[in-house]
């Protein structure tokens, strides 16, 4: 049975999954990876959700404050062997619930056009397209989305 744990980016299972995520993104993004990698070297993330199946970490996601009343969803990842089982959707729902509990009313995020499964997850979860924000403005491989959660 899948279980979810709230923690921080200091958790060793999160660090392991993020290493796998970064490797996956390096392959997908190719020459553009250096640009995205610099944006993901964030300080400590205080809001991380880990998914476990039989004691094994099988997914993660995080958020950080983005703007007044909004959080930015970051570092969503499920290893290939565990995809298609609803793990990412449950992690995302838990992140949204946590943000709502803390008084945030919306989640925003950026994902790459070379991650069609992520785009499908966000669309299915009720996210709508918005103009690329901040450092992603004008980046043709980026897609930005938003969902009202509170």
MDAnalysis code that builds the backbone (N, CA, C; Angstrom):
import MDAnalysis as mda
import numpy as np

u = mda.Universe.empty(450, n_residues=150, atom_resindex=np.repeat(np.arange(150), 3), trajectory=True)
u.add_TopologyAttr("name", ["N", "CA", "C"] * 150)
u.add_TopologyAttr("resid", np.arange(1, 151))
u.add_TopologyAttr("resname", ["UNK", "UNK", "UNK", "UNK", "UNK", "UNK", "UNK", "UNK", "UNK", "UNK", "UNK", "UNK", "UNK", "UNK", "UNK", "UNK", "UNK", "UNK", "UNK", "UNK", "UNK", "UNK", "UNK", "UNK", "UNK", "UNK", "UNK", "UNK", "UNK", "UNK", "UNK", "UNK", "UNK", "UNK", "UNK", "UNK", "UNK", "UNK", "UNK", "UNK", "UNK", "UNK", "UNK", "UNK", "UNK", "UNK", "UNK", "UNK", "UNK", "UNK", "UNK", "UNK", "UNK", "UNK", "UNK", "UNK", "UNK", "UNK", "UNK", "UNK", "UNK", "UNK", "UNK", "UNK", "UNK", "UNK", "UNK", "UNK", "UNK", "UNK", "UNK", "UNK", "UNK", "UNK", "UNK", "UNK", "UNK", "UNK", "UNK", "UNK", "UNK", "UNK", "UNK", "UNK", "UNK", "UNK", "UNK", "UNK", "UNK", "UNK", "UNK", "UNK", "UNK", "UNK", "UNK", "UNK", "UNK", "UNK", "UNK", "UNK", "UNK", "UNK", "UNK", "UNK", "UNK", "UNK", "UNK", "UNK", "UNK", "UNK", "UNK", "UNK", "UNK", "UNK", "UNK", "UNK", "UNK", "UNK", "UNK", "UNK", "UNK", "UNK", "UNK", "UNK", "UNK", "UNK", "UNK", "UNK", "UNK", "UNK", "UNK", "UNK", "UNK", "UNK", "UNK", "UNK", "UNK", "UNK", "UNK", "UNK", "UNK", "UNK", "UNK", "UNK", "UNK", "UNK", "UNK", "UNK", "UNK", "UNK"])
u.atoms.positions = np.array([
    [0.843, -1.192, 0.000],
    [0.000, 0.000, 0.000],
    [0.885, 1.252, 0.000],
    [0.501, 2.222, -0.763],
    [1.257, 3.455, -0.882],
    [1.050, 4.320, 0.358],
    [2.148, 4.852, 0.882],
    [2.046, 5.794, 1.998],
    [2.809, 7.060, 1.624],
    [2.367, 8.178, 2.189],
    [2.975, 9.477, 1.908],
    [3.544, 10.057, 3.192],
    [4.703, 10.683, 3.075],
    [5.378, 11.290, 4.220],
    [5.726, 12.724, 3.884],
    [5.428, 13.621, 4.808],
    [5.821, 15.022, 4.668],
    [7.171, 15.200, 5.355],
    [8.085, 15.877, 4.667],
    [9.429, 16.056, 5.198],
    [10.052, 17.301, 4.574],
    [11.376, 17.346, 4.553],
    [12.113, 18.447, 3.917],
    [13.107, 17.871, 2.916],
    [13.775, 18.764, 2.199],
    [14.739, 18.319, 1.186],
    [16.001, 17.735, 1.796],
    [16.131, 17.779, 3.109],
    [17.278, 17.144, 3.770],
    [17.130, 15.627, 3.855],
    [15.936, 15.114, 3.608],
    [15.691, 13.672, 3.743],
    [16.514, 12.904, 2.705],
    [17.239, 11.866, 3.122],
    [18.096, 11.127, 2.176],
    [17.330, 10.477, 1.020],
    [16.097, 10.038, 1.244],
    [15.326, 9.447, 0.145],
    [14.973, 10.499, -0.906],
    [14.705, 11.720, -0.468],
    [14.434, 12.797, -1.421],
    [15.685, 13.075, -2.245],
    [16.816, 13.144, -1.593],
    [18.071, 13.407, -2.304],
    [18.370, 12.319, -3.338],
    [18.103, 11.081, -2.975],
    [18.322, 9.968, -3.916],
    [17.405, 10.104, -5.127],
    [16.123, 10.369, -4.888],
    [15.170, 10.508, -5.995],
    [15.514, 11.716, -6.872],
    [15.949, 12.810, -6.273],
    [16.307, 14.002, -7.048],
    [17.535, 13.746, -7.920],
    [18.448, 12.939, -7.445],
    [19.602, 12.564, -8.275],
    [19.127, 11.805, -9.510],
    [18.174, 10.891, -9.326],
    [17.599, 10.154, -10.462],
    [16.838, 11.099, -11.389],
    [16.099, 12.038, -10.809],
    [15.365, 13.029, -11.593],
    [16.327, 13.855, -12.450],
    [17.395, 14.331, -11.840],
    [18.343, 15.160, -12.585],
    [18.970, 14.384, -13.742],
    [19.244, 13.103, -13.528],
    [19.794, 12.277, -14.605],
    [18.766, 12.124, -15.729],
    [17.512, 11.870, -15.368],
    [16.433, 11.734, -16.345],
    [16.279, 13.026, -17.157],
    [16.309, 14.163, -16.470],
    [16.166, 15.449, -17.163],
    [17.358, 15.761, -18.054],
    [18.549, 15.365, -17.645],
    [19.733, 15.601, -18.474],
    [19.595, 14.879, -19.807],
    [19.039, 13.670, -19.773],
    [18.831, 12.903, -21.005],
    [17.750, 13.564, -21.852],
    [16.629, 13.923, -21.237],
    [15.508, 14.519, -21.982],
    [15.847, 15.891, -22.555],
    [16.492, 16.721, -21.740],
    [16.719, 18.109, -22.139],
    [17.958, 18.307, -22.988],
    [18.860, 17.344, -22.983],
    [20.066, 17.458, -23.803],
    [20.820, 18.742, -23.523],
    [21.080, 19.508, -24.568],
    [21.863, 20.724, -24.464],
    [21.236, 21.813, -23.619],
    [19.926, 21.737, -23.392],
    [19.255, 22.749, -22.573],
    [19.338, 22.444, -21.085],
    [19.896, 21.284, -20.728],
    [19.872, 20.863, -19.332],
    [20.603, 21.837, -18.401],
    [21.686, 22.406, -18.828],
    [22.452, 23.314, -17.959],
    [21.594, 24.490, -17.497],
    [20.764, 25.018, -18.407],
    [19.883, 26.132, -18.043],
    [18.932, 25.711, -16.925],
    [18.268, 24.571, -17.096],
    [17.292, 24.117, -16.102],
    [17.975, 23.695, -14.797],
    [19.128, 23.064, -14.887],
    [19.828, 22.582, -13.693],
    [20.144, 23.729, -12.740],
    [20.539, 24.876, -13.279],
    [20.858, 26.014, -12.417],
    [19.629, 26.505, -11.659],
    [18.451, 26.348, -12.239],
    [17.223, 26.816, -11.600],
    [16.738, 25.869, -10.511],
    [17.237, 24.653, -10.511],
    [16.795, 23.662, -9.535],
    [17.769, 23.486, -8.380],
    [18.775, 24.317, -8.316],
    [19.705, 24.263, -7.192],
    [19.190, 25.195, -6.097],
    [18.004, 24.890, -5.622],
    [17.354, 25.736, -4.629],
    [17.933, 25.484, -3.244],
    [17.681, 26.424, -2.377],
    [18.030, 26.246, -0.971],
    [17.155, 25.122, -0.417],
    [17.243, 24.889, 0.838],
    [16.462, 23.823, 1.471],
    [14.972, 24.033, 1.186],
    [14.330, 22.973, 0.741],
    [12.883, 22.992, 0.536],
    [12.238, 22.473, 1.820],
    [11.363, 23.266, 2.400],
    [10.751, 22.897, 3.676],
    [9.494, 22.054, 3.521],
    [9.023, 21.916, 2.292],
    [7.776, 21.181, 2.054],
    [7.993, 20.136, 0.961],
    [8.299, 18.923, 1.385],
    [8.583, 17.803, 0.489],
    [7.650, 16.660, 0.848],
    [7.110, 16.004, -0.179],
    [6.304, 14.795, 0.023],
    [7.038, 13.628, -0.625],
    [7.190, 12.560, 0.137],
    [7.776, 11.317, -0.360],
    [6.695, 10.249, -0.379],
    [6.686, 9.438, -1.434],
    [5.762, 8.308, -1.543],
    [6.552, 7.028, -1.341],
    [5.985, 6.122, -0.540],
    [6.638, 4.839, -0.245],
    [5.707, 3.684, -0.597],
    [6.306, 2.644, -1.145],
    [5.605, 1.400, -1.430],
    [6.460, 0.286, -0.848],
    [5.924, -0.396, 0.142],
    [6.672, -1.470, 0.820],
    [8.051, -0.998, 1.287],
    [8.109, 0.198, 1.858],
    [9.357, 0.715, 2.403],
    [10.303, 1.339, 1.404],
    [9.972, 1.276, 0.122],
    [10.827, 1.849, -0.925],
    [10.284, 3.211, -1.355],
    [11.160, 4.205, -1.436],
    [10.755, 5.528, -1.921],
    [10.492, 5.439, -3.424],
    [9.248, 5.718, -3.825],
    [8.847, 5.543, -5.227],
    [8.351, 6.838, -5.870],
    [8.485, 7.953, -5.171],
    [8.054, 9.211, -5.760],
    [8.295, 10.364, -4.813],
    [8.380, 11.564, -5.410],
    [8.577, 12.753, -4.592],
    [8.044, 13.984, -5.302],
    [7.897, 15.018, -4.528],
    [7.519, 16.331, -5.018],
    [7.718, 17.318, -3.893],
    [7.744, 18.594, -4.231],
    [7.973, 19.621, -3.228],
    [7.296, 20.908, -3.671],
    [7.235, 21.853, -2.743],
    [6.820, 23.196, -3.139],
    [7.564, 24.219, -2.303],
    [7.590, 25.427, -2.861],
    [8.144, 26.577, -2.148],
    [7.249, 27.760, -2.456],
    [7.293, 28.752, -1.590],
    [6.476, 29.930, -1.827],
    [6.924, 30.600, -3.122],
    [5.951, 30.996, -3.907],
    [6.239, 31.619, -5.208],
    [5.893, 33.104, -5.178],
    [4.697, 33.405, -4.746],
    [4.198, 34.776, -4.661],
    [3.158, 34.786, -3.543],
    [2.645, 35.935, -3.242],
    [1.645, 36.026, -2.182],
    [0.488, 35.066, -2.485],
    [0.270, 34.121, -1.595],
    [-0.843, 33.191, -1.745],
    [-0.592, 32.035, -2.691],
    [0.596, 31.957, -3.287],
    [0.890, 30.909, -4.268],
    [2.163, 30.153, -3.906],
    [2.147, 28.858, -4.225],
    [3.366, 28.059, -4.120],
    [3.740, 27.563, -5.516],
    [5.020, 27.232, -5.660],
    [5.512, 26.649, -6.906],
    [5.853, 25.193, -6.636],
    [5.239, 24.291, -7.382],
    [5.509, 22.863, -7.270],
    [6.837, 22.582, -7.970],
    [7.705, 21.833, -7.278],
    [9.051, 21.562, -7.766],
    [9.379, 20.085, -7.594],
    [10.337, 19.605, -8.357],
    [11.016, 18.324, -8.155],
    [10.071, 17.124, -8.091],
    [9.051, 17.129, -8.926],
    [8.151, 15.978, -9.037],
    [8.877, 14.868, -9.793],
    [8.863, 13.654, -9.225],
    [9.536, 12.544, -9.895],
    [9.028, 11.204, -9.377],
    [8.852, 10.291, -10.324],
    [8.571, 8.883, -10.036],
    [9.499, 8.070, -10.929],
    [10.298, 7.169, -10.355],
    [11.177, 6.342, -11.190],
    [10.375, 5.531, -12.211],
    [10.950, 5.275, -13.378],
    [10.225, 4.573, -14.452],
    [9.528, 3.287, -14.018],
    [10.125, 2.510, -13.151],
    [9.530, 1.231, -12.730],
    [8.219, 1.408, -11.974],
    [7.947, 2.616, -11.484],
    [6.739, 2.844, -10.682],
    [5.755, 3.807, -11.347],
    [6.012, 4.155, -12.597],
    [5.107, 5.060, -13.304],
    [3.840, 4.324, -13.738],
    [2.796, 5.084, -13.961],
    [1.533, 4.514, -14.417],
    [0.732, 3.853, -13.310],
    [1.108, 4.086, -12.051],
    [0.412, 3.477, -10.920],
    [-0.278, 4.520, -10.040],
    [-0.310, 5.766, -10.489],
    [-0.981, 6.821, -9.735],
    [-0.148, 7.472, -8.645],
    [1.127, 7.128, -8.573],
    [1.989, 7.679, -7.524],
    [2.094, 9.199, -7.639],
    [2.402, 9.693, -8.817],
    [2.598, 11.135, -9.001],
    [1.328, 11.916, -8.676],
    [0.188, 11.389, -9.069],
    [-1.074, 12.064, -8.767],
    [-1.324, 12.172, -7.272],
    [-0.959, 11.137, -6.535],
    [-1.142, 11.162, -5.077],
    [-0.155, 12.122, -4.418],
    [1.078, 12.151, -4.898],
    [2.058, 13.103, -4.363],
    [1.581, 14.528, -4.627],
    [1.128, 14.790, -5.851],
    [0.657, 16.125, -6.215],
    [-0.538, 16.532, -5.360],
    [-1.488, 15.635, -5.174],
    [-2.668, 15.938, -4.348],
    [-2.261, 16.251, -2.909],
    [-1.271, 15.532, -2.389],
    [-0.798, 15.790, -1.025],
    [-0.110, 17.150, -0.930],
    [0.676, 17.500, -1.950],
    [1.306, 18.825, -1.970],
    [0.245, 19.925, -1.987],
    [-0.783, 19.744, -2.809],
    [-1.865, 20.733, -2.887],
    [-2.589, 20.854, -1.546],
    [-2.860, 19.723, -0.908],
    [-3.544, 19.736, 0.396],
    [-2.700, 20.466, 1.445],
    [-1.402, 20.190, 1.442],
    [-0.497, 20.827, 2.394],
    [-0.461, 22.337, 2.168],
    [-0.364, 22.737, 0.909],
    [-0.359, 24.163, 0.583],
    [-1.660, 24.817, 1.072],
    [-2.779, 24.164, 0.828],
    [-4.085, 24.675, 1.263],
    [-4.123, 24.817, 2.791],
    [-3.615, 23.810, 3.515],
    [-3.569, 23.857, 4.981],
    [-2.773, 25.052, 5.479],
    [-1.749, 25.438, 4.733],
    [-0.894, 26.567, 5.111],
    [-1.453, 27.914, 4.650],
    [-2.634, 27.893, 4.015],
    [-3.296, 29.125, 3.617],
    [-3.027, 29.600, 2.207],
    [-2.324, 28.797, 1.420],
    [-2.089, 29.171, 0.025],
    [-3.334, 28.856, -0.793],
    [-3.544, 29.637, -1.843],
    [-4.750, 29.457, -2.649],
    [-4.492, 28.934, -4.056],
    [-3.223, 28.878, -4.470],
    [-2.928, 28.403, -5.828],
    [-1.548, 27.773, -5.879],
    [-1.391, 26.859, -6.842],
    [-0.102, 26.245, -7.151],
    [0.245, 26.593, -8.585],
    [1.506, 26.934, -8.825],
    [2.016, 27.132, -10.175],
    [3.168, 26.163, -10.364],
    [3.516, 25.923, -11.605],
    [4.649, 25.045, -11.877],
    [5.126, 25.242, -13.297],
    [6.343, 24.775, -13.514],
    [6.934, 24.745, -14.853],
    [7.339, 23.305, -15.123],
    [7.079, 22.876, -16.337],
    [7.579, 21.586, -16.790],
    [8.044, 21.753, -18.227],
    [8.740, 20.767, -18.733],
    [9.272, 20.857, -20.084],
    [8.383, 20.177, -21.107],
    [8.400, 20.684, -22.304],
    [7.632, 20.074, -23.392],
    [8.105, 18.655, -23.685],
    [9.334, 18.327, -23.262],
    [9.867, 16.978, -23.469],
    [9.459, 16.028, -22.349],
    [8.503, 16.436, -21.543],
    [7.965, 15.608, -20.467],
    [6.445, 15.481, -20.645],
    [6.013, 14.840, -21.728],
    [4.574, 14.780, -22.010],
    [3.763, 14.076, -20.928],
    [4.365, 13.096, -20.233],
    [3.614, 12.415, -19.177],
    [3.355, 13.359, -18.003],
    [4.282, 14.270, -17.737],
    [4.069, 15.252, -16.671],
    [2.961, 16.224, -17.074],
    [2.996, 16.669, -18.310],
    [1.960, 17.585, -18.796],
    [0.590, 16.931, -18.680],
    [0.476, 15.658, -19.072],
    [-0.806, 14.949, -18.954],
    [-1.270, 14.876, -17.499],
    [-0.332, 14.598, -16.575],
    [-0.685, 14.546, -15.152],
    [-1.266, 15.874, -14.697],
    [-0.607, 16.958, -15.025],
    [-1.062, 18.270, -14.567],
    [-2.396, 18.646, -15.197],
    [-2.571, 18.375, -16.488],
    [-3.861, 18.650, -17.135],
    [-4.970, 17.845, -16.463],
    [-4.718, 16.567, -16.242],
    [-5.701, 15.679, -15.605],
    [-6.023, 16.131, -14.180],
    [-5.056, 16.771, -13.536],
    [-5.223, 17.227, -12.151],
    [-5.847, 18.617, -12.053],
    [-6.230, 19.198, -13.185],
    [-6.937, 20.476, -13.162],
    [-6.081, 21.713, -13.356],
    [-4.839, 21.545, -13.740],
    [-3.967, 22.696, -13.992],
    [-4.288, 23.276, -15.369],
    [-4.190, 24.603, -15.469],
    [-4.440, 25.289, -16.737],
    [-3.172, 26.042, -17.149],
    [-3.016, 26.199, -18.440],
    [-1.835, 26.885, -18.973],
    [-1.866, 28.367, -18.633],
    [-0.699, 28.875, -18.277],
    [-0.520, 30.303, -18.021],
    [0.715, 30.753, -18.798],
    [0.879, 32.062, -18.983],
    [2.110, 32.530, -19.639],
    [3.329, 32.110, -18.809],
    [4.409, 31.800, -19.491],
    [5.640, 31.438, -18.780],
    [6.049, 32.586, -17.870],
    [6.349, 32.250, -16.633],
    [6.654, 33.264, -15.625],
    [8.154, 33.301, -15.308],
    [8.556, 34.419, -14.715],
    [9.914, 34.565, -14.189],
    [10.988, 34.142, -15.158],
    [11.872, 33.279, -14.668],
    [13.026, 32.835, -15.457],
    [12.631, 31.985, -16.658],
    [11.373, 31.546, -16.741],
    [10.921, 30.721, -17.859],
    [10.309, 31.543, -18.996],
    [10.121, 32.831, -18.781],
    [9.562, 33.694, -19.829],
    [10.456, 33.618, -21.062],
    [9.866, 33.331, -22.193],
    [10.610, 33.270, -23.444],
    [11.342, 31.961, -23.683],
    [11.260, 31.017, -22.745],
    [11.929, 29.718, -22.913],
    [10.960, 28.799, -23.665],
    [11.292, 28.457, -24.899],
    [10.347, 27.726, -25.748],
    [10.102, 26.290, -25.304],
    [11.018, 25.668, -24.563],
    [10.811, 24.295, -24.098],
    [9.976, 24.233, -22.827],
    [9.719, 25.377, -22.194],
    [8.984, 25.394, -20.932],
    [7.495, 25.589, -21.129],
    [6.735, 24.943, -20.246],
    [5.292, 25.097, -20.168],
    [4.984, 25.437, -18.713],
    [4.200, 26.479, -18.476],
    [3.819, 26.839, -17.112],
    [2.318, 26.650, -16.935],
    [1.951, 26.162, -15.746],
    [0.571, 25.848, -15.442],
    [0.222, 26.347, -14.042],
    [-1.089, 26.443, -13.768],
    [-1.572, 26.953, -12.481],
    [-2.883, 26.272, -12.118],
    [-3.075, 26.096, -10.824],
    [-4.325, 25.538, -10.312],
    [-4.703, 26.246, -9.030],
    [-5.974, 26.631, -8.923],
    [-6.498, 27.191, -7.687],
    [-6.778, 26.017, -6.756],
    [-6.252, 26.096, -5.527],
    [-6.403, 24.986, -4.589],
    [-7.124, 25.379, -3.296],
    [-7.392, 26.655, -3.119],
    [-8.036, 27.058, -1.875],
    [-9.025, 28.165, -2.078],
])
